[in-house]
Amino acid sequence: MDRSLLITLIVMIALTFVGALFSKLGVGGLRWIPLAIMALASTKFILVAFRFMELNKAHVFWRASVVFICVLLAVLVGTLAN
Amino acid sequence: MSKDEALAIDHRNIFYPPGGILLWVIIFVELLTYGLGLLALVHYGRLEPEVFHQSRLQLNTSIGTFNTVVLLTSGFFMAMAVKLFREGKFAQASTYLKLTMAGGGIFMVFKCYEYFEKLSAGVALDENMFFTLYWMLTVFHLAHVLVGMVILTYFLVKIKKAATSIDLLDLESGAAFWHMCDVIWILLFPALYLIF
């Protein structure tokens, strides 16, 4: 079993639970919670793209485009959801 | 394309991203489509914050979280299958393909259970704007998972019959499609289940 892929998976599962936990905190109306949750989601997105889809081996155009779209969506959704 | 030729591809070349350029164009189109869906979700969420909050609370976050873990794990199995196939360990690659599909199957079963729960409670597409978008986005995503399962079934059958005849680039493209389902769900899950 590939150790680095396994570590990536464990990190992503941990981030999933942290996101769900943040959501419970958000019941009190903390405005930064949606943005924090989307930031965690975008981290998982980038990990899947770069580790599982092997985008780390790709041309900088593809790497930059994926990071740009992912961060843009996370920021827009996380900010506008407030 | 032979396995050696596929292994010799320089992915740093802009025209040869891992999985193939066609698949990445599809991935970007899908991201754009789902991105617009998510922006519509937050737009309407701003217009009706209380409706969206109450609707979000009706969703089963435990099932959503479990399904996220299942999809991530199946993505890990898929990455392992490609790695082992490249190394010529076809029997092990086949096992990981089966595990990947098992993950997809579990995801679909739990999603269908969630749909059954909602429909039994009378929560359909026309309930309110939150649920209109919930049904549209998640059913569309489920259809992608189903297509991914068909693609994986094709590779599983082929790897059993004649593993060496499988084009590595084709397998990488199939894997990229499966991971695309992963990344889309990674965005859908928090937007629908957590942030409102």
HADDOCK unambig.tbl for C-alpha pairs under 7 A between the chains (distance, minus, plus):
assign (segid A and resid 5 and name CA) (segid B and resid 76 and name CA) 6.82 0.50 0.50
assign (segid A and resid 9 and name CA) (segid B and resid 72 and name CA) 6.87 0.50 0.50
assign (segid A and resid 9 and name CA) (segid B and resid 73 and name CA) 6.72 0.50 0.50
assign (segid A and resid 9 and name CA) (segid B and resid 76 and name CA) 6.55 0.50 0.50
assign (segid A and resid 13 and name CA) (segid B and resid 69 and name CA) 5.95 0.50 0.50
assign (segid A and resid 20 and name CA) (segid B and resid 194 and name CA) 6.69 0.50 0.50
assign (segid A and resid 23 and name CA) (segid B and resid 194 and name CA) 5.24 0.50 0.50
assign (segid A and resid 23 and name CA) (segid B and resid 195 and name CA) 6.41 0.50 0.50
assign (segid A and resid 34 and name CA) (segid B and resid 195 and name CA) 4.94 0.50 0.50
assign (segid A and resid 37 and name CA) (segid B and resid 190 and name CA) 6.79 0.50 0.50
assign (segid A and resid 38 and name CA) (segid B and resid 190 and name CA) 6.80 0.50 0.50
assign (segid A and resid 41 and name CA) (segid B and resid 186 and name CA) 5.97 0.50 0.50
assign (segid A and resid 41 and name CA) (segid B and resid 187 and name CA) 6.24 0.50 0.50
assign (segid A and resid 45 and name CA) (segid B and resid 183 and name CA) 5.39 0.50 0.50
assign (segid A and resid 45 and name CA) (segid B and resid 186 and name CA) 6.44 0.50 0.50
assign (segid A and resid 52 and name CA) (segid B and resid 76 and name CA) 6.73 0.50 0.50
assign (segid A and resid 52 and name CA) (segid B and resid 79 and name CA) 5.32 0.50 0.50
assign (segid A and resid 53 and name CA) (segid B and resid 176 and name CA) 6.00 0.50 0.50
assign (segid A and resid 53 and name CA) (segid B and resid 179 and name CA) 6.82 0.50 0.50
assign (segid A and resid 54 and name CA) (segid B and resid 18 and name CA) 6.45 0.50 0.50
assign (segid A and resid 55 and name CA) (segid B and resid 18 and name CA) 6.58 0.50 0.50
assign (segid A and resid 57 and name CA) (segid B and resid 11 and name CA) 5.88 0.50 0.50
assign (segid A and resid 57 and name CA) (segid B and resid 12 and name CA) 6.31 0.50 0.50
assign (segid A and resid 58 and name CA) (segid B and resid 11 and name CA) 4.93 0.50 0.50
assign (segid A and resid 58 and name CA) (segid B and resid 12 and name CA) 4.78 0.50 0.50
assign (segid A and resid 58 and name CA) (segid B and resid 17 and name CA) 5.14 0.50 0.50
assign (segid A and resid 58 and name CA) (segid B and resid 18 and name CA) 6.55 0.50 0.50
assign (segid A and resid 59 and name CA) (segid B and resid 11 and name CA) 6.61 0.50 0.50
assign (segid A and resid 59 and name CA) (segid B and resid 12 and name CA) 4.26 0.50 0.50
assign (segid A and resid 59 and name CA) (segid B and resid 13 and name CA) 5.83 0.50 0.50
assign (segid A and resid 59 and name CA) (segid B and resid 14 and name CA) 5.12 0.50 0.50
assign (segid A and resid 59 and name CA) (segid B and resid 17 and name CA) 6.89 0.50 0.50
assign (segid A and resid 61 and name CA) (segid B and resid 14 and name CA) 7.00 0.50 0.50
assign (segid A and resid 73 and name CA) (segid B and resid 35 and name CA) 6.51 0.50 0.50
assign (segid A and resid 77 and name CA) (segid B and resid 38 and name CA) 6.97 0.50 0.50
assign (segid A and resid 77 and name CA) (segid B and resid 39 and name CA) 6.42 0.50 0.50
assign (segid A and resid 77 and name CA) (segid B and resid 42 and name CA) 6.27 0.50 0.50
assign (segid A and resid 80 and name CA) (segid B and resid 42 and name CA) 6.03 0.50 0.50
assign (segid A and resid 81 and name CA) (segid B and resid 42 and name CA) 5.27 0.50 0.50
assign (segid A and resid 81 and name CA) (segid B and resid 45 and name CA) 6.75 0.50 0.50
assign (segid A and resid 81 and name CA) (segid B and resid 46 and name CA) 6.73 0.50 0.50
assign (segid A and resid 81 and name CA) (segid B and resid 195 and name CA) 6.95 0.50 0.50
assign (segid A and resid 81 and name CA) (segid B and resid 196 and name CA) 6.79 0.50 0.50
